[in-house]
Amino acid sequence: MSSAKRSRTRWYSSRVLPDDITQAVLARKDVARYLRGGHGQSEIEARERIQGYLEELRTTQRYPIYRALKHPLYPILRKIERIDEHVEIAQKATRAGRVIYISNHKSHLDYLVEPLVLDDNGIRPPVTAAGINLFGGPLGLLHRHVTGAIPIRRNTKDPAYLVTLKAYVAELLQRHDLLFYIEGGRSYSGEMKAPKTGLLHAALQADRTSSVIVPLAVAYDLVLEDHILAHQGTKRRQRAFGREVAEMVRYAVGYQSRAFVTFGQPIPLAGYDPEARRDVMDLAHLTRDAIGRLYKVLPTAVVASAMRPSIAKRDLEARADALVDALRQAGANLGVHSGREAVELGAPALADRDVIHLERGGRFRVRERTVLRYYARTIQHLLADPRRPIRTH
């Protein structure tokens, strides 16, 4: 055999010969059932399709390099003060068994902030599930070969992909903790979205006796992509990540924010049946509701909720004070304790972001109504009637 042919054979073998996760995935009942089920294709075609998806999902986490990423990312991370709450819950949970972190999703910065909060506290890093649009170019190599992120094809109906993804995640949870976002993608409106159940269903197919969900919520004084998300309103199509990065760089000029990452009490998985759709939905809503209660109420959100098209500072403080009282009665995780404090801290931040404007004489006016509503909606789920739309103009 020629050297070139031997080289091609070695390359082919390294790509095709199954590793232990691949073997375990192919041996799972649901995958074996798919391989036998037809679906308009032969068993060989079905196996090749599943092998292709497994190759796409395969990821590697190199923890020493992962920790070193703080240094090249310092220009971004220095703009964000990371503040953790109740991190001891995660420390205790990881000592007891496997942990599935489930979070809300505000920003592309979440992928940096939340794992680094764990690392700051000496907690083993989870593998993160991220949209496949983040896996192009150098960033994709970083995700796949360093941070250990799994590329997720959202909204696909391909049964081969769905059965492969769920089996892969279930097997991965035998070896790693997992972090994913219950809403799927980021919220474009600001409000918490309905829960997605695909990855949760996959997690339930793993060993449930020693696994728990640790809900966590991330909240920012200012979301880096606020103008981008608010003006798009809904995710109408998948945009190139490179374009999103260019827009984020534009809005990063002068950007400073705190990022609160709050951990909630573990939710055991032992009592939930992955084959019962009601169980999966109940767990999804329980987890989403827990995340909603953990969400940190910050001054910018209070000011945005209390704001009118034009309002005097004293009136804004009074409206904000009433809102803080209502949130306190609702048991919200308050990061602000009076209307005056909300206005003193939140109004300058929104003014620097060109969302509101302080006129001479101490009167505030709205400049970016759409962005202001985005921030107001971030705490809508905590109010007495979350279905009542928030008006800020």
C-alpha positions in Angstrom: 0.0 0.0 0.0 1.4 3.4 -0.9 2.2 6.0 1.8 -0.5 8.3 0.5 -3.1 5.5 0.7 -2.0 4.5 4.2 -2.3 8.1 5.3 -5.8 8.4 3.9 -6.7 5.1 5.6 -5.4 6.3 9.0 -7.4 9.6 8.6 -10.5 7.7 7.6 -10.1 5.3 10.5 -9.6 8.1 13.1 -12.8 9.8 11.9 -14.9 6.6 11.6 -13.8 4.2 14.3 -16.2 4.8 17.2 -15.0 6.2 20.6 -16.6 5.1 23.8 -19.4 7.7 23.6 -20.2 6.8 20.0 -20.4 3.1 21.0 -22.7 3.9 23.9 -24.9 6.0 21.7 -25.3 3.4 19.0 -26.1 0.8 21.7 -28.9 2.8 23.2 -32.4 1.4 22.7 -33.9 4.5 21.0 -31.0 4.7 18.5 -31.1 1.0 17.8 -34.9 1.3 17.3 -34.3 4.1 14.8 -31.7 2.1 12.9 -34.3 -0.7 12.5 -37.2 1.5 11.8 -36.8 2.2 8.1 -37.7 5.9 7.8 -37.4 5.5 4.0 -33.7 4.5 4.2 -31.6 1.4 4.6 -29.9 0.6 7.9 -26.6 1.5 6.4 -27.9 4.9 5.3 -29.5 5.5 8.8 -26.2 4.5 10.5 -24.2 6.9 8.3 -26.7 9.7 9.0 -26.4 9.1 12.8 -22.6 8.9 12.5 -22.5 12.2 10.7 -24.5 13.9 13.4 -22.3 12.3 16.1 -19.3 13.7 14.4 -20.9 17.2 14.4 -21.7 16.9 18.1 -18.4 15.6 19.3 -16.6 18.0 21.6 -13.5 18.1 23.8 -12.9 20.1 26.9 -9.3 21.0 27.7 -9.6 22.6 31.1 -6.1 24.1 31.5 -6.5 26.0 28.2 -10.1 26.8 29.2 -8.9 28.6 32.3 -6.2 30.5 30.4 -8.9 32.0 28.1 -9.5 34.6 30.8 -6.4 36.4 29.6 -7.1 37.0 25.9 -10.7 37.7 26.8 -9.7 40.3 29.4 -10.7 43.3 27.2 -14.3 42.0 27.3 -14.3 40.6 30.8 -12.9 43.7 32.4 -16.1 45.5 31.4 -18.2 43.1 33.5 -18.1 42.8 37.2 -19.1 39.2 38.0 -21.2 38.8 41.2 -22.3 35.3 42.3 -25.1 34.5 44.8 -25.5 31.2 46.6 -22.7 29.6 44.7 -22.3 27.2 47.7 -25.3 25.4 46.3 -23.3 24.4 43.2 -20.3 23.5 45.2 -22.4 21.1 47.4 -24.2 19.6 44.4 -21.1 18.8 42.4 -19.7 17.0 45.4 -22.8 14.8 45.6 -23.1 13.8 41.9 -23.8 15.0 38.4 -25.2 18.5 37.9 -27.3 20.0 35.1 -27.2 23.8 35.2 -30.2 25.3 33.5 -30.2 29.1 32.9 -32.1 31.9 31.3 -30.4 33.4 28.3 -29.8 37.2 28.0 -26.6 37.7 26.0 -23.8 36.0 24.1 -21.7 37.0 27.2 -23.6 34.3 29.2 -21.3 31.7 27.7 -18.3 33.5 29.3 -19.8 34.8 32.5 -21.5 31.8 33.9 -18.7 29.2 33.4 -16.2 31.7 34.7 -18.3 32.2 37.9 -18.0 28.5 38.4 -14.3 28.5 37.8 -13.8 31.5 40.1 -15.2 29.3 42.9 -13.2 26.2 42.0 -16.2 24.3 40.6 -15.6 21.8 37.8 -16.6 23.3 34.4 -19.7 21.9 32.6 -20.0 21.2 29.0 -22.2 23.9 27.4 -24.9 23.5 24.8 -24.8 26.4 22.3 -26.5 27.2 19.0 -24.7 25.9 16.0 -24.4 29.4 14.6 -21.6 30.0 17.1 -19.4 27.4 15.6 -18.1 29.1 12.6 -14.5 30.3 12.2 -12.0 30.6 15.0 -14.7 30.8 17.7 -16.1 27.5 16.5 -12.7 25.8 17.0 -12.5 27.3 20.5 -15.9 26.0 21.4 -15.3 22.5 20.0 -11.7 21.9 21.1 -11.3 24.0 24.3 -14.5 25.0 26.1 -16.3 21.7 25.3 -19.5 23.3 23.8 -22.0 21.2 22.0 -23.4 22.6 18.7 -27.2 22.5 18.8 -29.4 22.7 15.7 -32.5 24.4 17.1 -36.0 23.9 15.6 -34.9 20.9 13.5 -37.5 18.2 13.0 -35.1 15.6 11.6 -35.8 12.4 13.6 -32.3 11.1 13.0 -30.8 14.3 14.5 -33.2 14.4 17.5 -32.6 10.8 18.5 -28.8 11.2 18.1 -28.8 14.5 20.1 -30.8 13.0 23.0 -28.7 9.9 23.1 -25.4 11.8 22.9 -26.4 14.2 25.8 -27.6 11.3 27.9 -24.2 9.6 27.5 -22.2 12.8 27.9 -23.9 13.3 31.3 -22.3 10.1 32.5 -18.9 11.9 32.2 -19.5 15.7 32.5 -21.9 18.2 34.0 -24.0 20.2 31.5 -25.1 23.8 31.1 -27.9 24.8 28.8 -30.5 27.5 28.4 -34.2 26.6 29.1 -35.4 29.3 26.6 -33.3 28.0 23.7 -31.9 31.2 22.3 -31.7 34.7 23.8 -34.8 36.6 24.6 -35.3 39.3 21.9 -38.1 41.0 23.8 -36.5 41.0 27.2 -39.2 38.8 28.8 -38.6 35.2 29.8 -39.7 32.8 27.0 -41.6 29.6 27.2 -39.3 26.6 28.1 -37.9 24.3 25.5 -37.9 20.6 26.4 -35.5 18.9 24.0 -32.3 19.0 26.1 -34.3 18.5 29.3 -35.8 15.3 27.9 -32.3 14.2 26.9 -31.0 14.8 30.4 -33.8 12.8 31.9 -32.7 9.8 29.8 -29.3 9.8 31.7 -28.8 8.3 35.2 -31.5 10.2 37.2 -30.6 8.7 40.6 -27.5 10.8 41.2 -28.3 13.8 38.9 -29.9 17.1 39.9 -30.8 20.3 38.1 -29.3 23.5 39.6 -31.3 26.4 38.2 -29.4 29.6 37.8 -30.3 33.1 36.6 -28.1 35.7 35.0 -29.0 39.4 35.0 -27.1 42.4 33.7 -27.5 46.1 34.6 -27.0 46.6 30.8 -27.2 43.8 28.2 -24.4 44.3 25.6 -26.8 43.5 22.7 -29.7 45.5 24.1 -30.2 47.7 21.0 -29.7 44.8 18.6 -32.2 42.5 20.3 -34.8 45.1 21.1 -35.0 46.5 17.6 -35.1 43.1 16.0 -37.9 42.1 18.4 -38.2 38.5 17.3 -35.8 36.1 15.8 -37.0 36.0 12.2 -34.0 34.2 10.8 -30.6 33.0 11.7 -28.0 35.7 11.3 -24.3 35.1 10.8 -22.5 35.2 14.1 -19.7 37.3 12.6 -22.2 40.1 11.8 -23.6 39.9 15.4 -20.1 40.2 16.8 -19.4 43.3 14.6 -22.6 44.9 16.0 -21.7 43.9 19.6 -18.3 45.6 19.2 -20.0 48.8 18.2 -22.2 48.8 21.3 -19.2 47.7 23.5 -17.7 51.2 23.3 -18.0 52.6 26.9 -19.9 49.5 28.0 -19.7 48.7 31.7 -22.1 46.4 33.6 -22.5 44.1 36.6 -23.5 40.5 35.9 -25.4 38.7 38.7 -25.3 34.9 38.6 -27.7 33.4 41.2 -27.9 29.7 42.0 -31.1 28.1 43.2 -31.9 25.0 45.2 -31.3 21.6 43.4 -34.2 19.9 41.7 -33.9 16.1 41.9 -34.6 14.2 38.7 -35.5 10.8 40.3 -39.2 11.4 40.3 -39.6 12.3 36.7 -40.3 9.8 33.8 -38.7 10.8 30.5 -41.4 8.8 28.6 -44.2 10.8 30.2 -44.7 14.1 28.3 -46.5 15.6 31.3 -43.5 14.9 33.6 -41.2 16.5 31.1 -43.4 19.6 30.8 -44.0 19.9 34.5 -40.2 19.7 35.1 -39.6 22.3 32.4 -42.1 24.8 33.9 -40.9 24.1 37.5 -37.3 24.9 36.4 -38.3 28.0 34.4 -40.3 29.4 37.3 -37.4 28.8 39.7 -35.1 30.7 37.3 -37.6 33.5 37.1 -37.7 33.9 40.9 -33.9 33.9 41.1 -33.6 36.7 38.5 -31.9 39.7 40.0 -34.1 42.9 39.9 -31.6 45.7 39.0 -32.0 49.5 39.0 -32.2 49.8 35.2 -35.1 47.4 35.0 -37.0 49.3 37.7 -36.4 52.6 36.1 -37.5 51.3 32.7 -40.7 49.9 34.2 -41.5 53.1 36.1 -40.6 55.5 33.3 -43.1 57.6 31.3 -42.5 59.5 28.0 -41.6 62.6 30.1 -41.5 62.6 33.9 -40.0 64.6 36.7 -37.3 63.0 38.8 -39.5 63.1 42.0 -42.4 61.4 40.2 -40.1 58.8 38.7 -38.7 58.0 42.2 -42.3 57.7 43.6 -43.3 55.3 40.8 -40.1 53.3 41.2 -40.7 53.1 44.9 -44.2 51.7 44.4 -42.8 49.1 42.0 -40.0 48.1 44.4 -42.7 47.5 47.1 -44.8 45.4 44.7 -41.7 43.3 43.8 -40.8 42.9 47.4 -44.2 41.6 48.2 -43.9 39.2 45.3 -40.7 37.7 46.9 -38.4 39.0 44.1 -34.6 38.8 44.3 -34.1 42.5 44.8 -30.9 44.3 43.9 -32.4 47.7 44.6 -34.4 48.6 47.7 -36.0 52.0 47.1 -37.2 54.2 44.3 -34.5 56.8 45.0 -31.8 54.2 44.8 -33.2 52.9 41.5 -33.2 56.3 39.9 -29.8 57.3 41.3 -28.2 54.1 39.9 -30.4 53.1 37.0 -31.1 56.4 35.3 -27.4 57.4 34.6 -26.7 53.9 33.2 -29.7 54.2 30.8 -28.8 57.7 29.9 -25.2 56.7 29.1 -26.7 54.0 26.8 -28.8 56.8 25.2 -32.0 55.1 26.2 -33.3 58.1 28.2 -32.2 61.7 28.5 -32.0 63.9 31.6 -33.0 67.5 30.7 -32.2 70.6 32.7 -34.5 71.0 35.6 -34.4 67.3 36.4 -36.9 65.9 33.9 -36.4 62.6 32.1 -37.5 61.9 28.6 -37.5 58.7 26.6 -35.1 58.4 23.7 -35.2 54.7 22.8 -38.7 53.5 23.6 -38.1 50.0 22.2 -34.9 49.4 24.3 -36.6 50.8 27.4 -39.5 48.3 26.9 -36.9 45.6 26.6 -35.5 46.3 30.1 -39.0 46.7 31.5 -40.1 43.3 30.3 -37.2 41.6 32.1 -39.1 41.8 35.4 -42.6 41.5 34.0 -42.8 37.8 35.1 -42.4 38.9 38.8 -45.4 41.3 38.8 -48.9 40.5 40.1 -50.3 40.1 36.6 -47.5 39.1 34.2 -50.0 39.1 31.3 -50.6 42.8 31.6 -48.2 44.5 29.2 -45.8 47.1 30.6 -46.2 50.6 29.2 -43.3 53.0 29.4 -44.6 55.7 27.1 
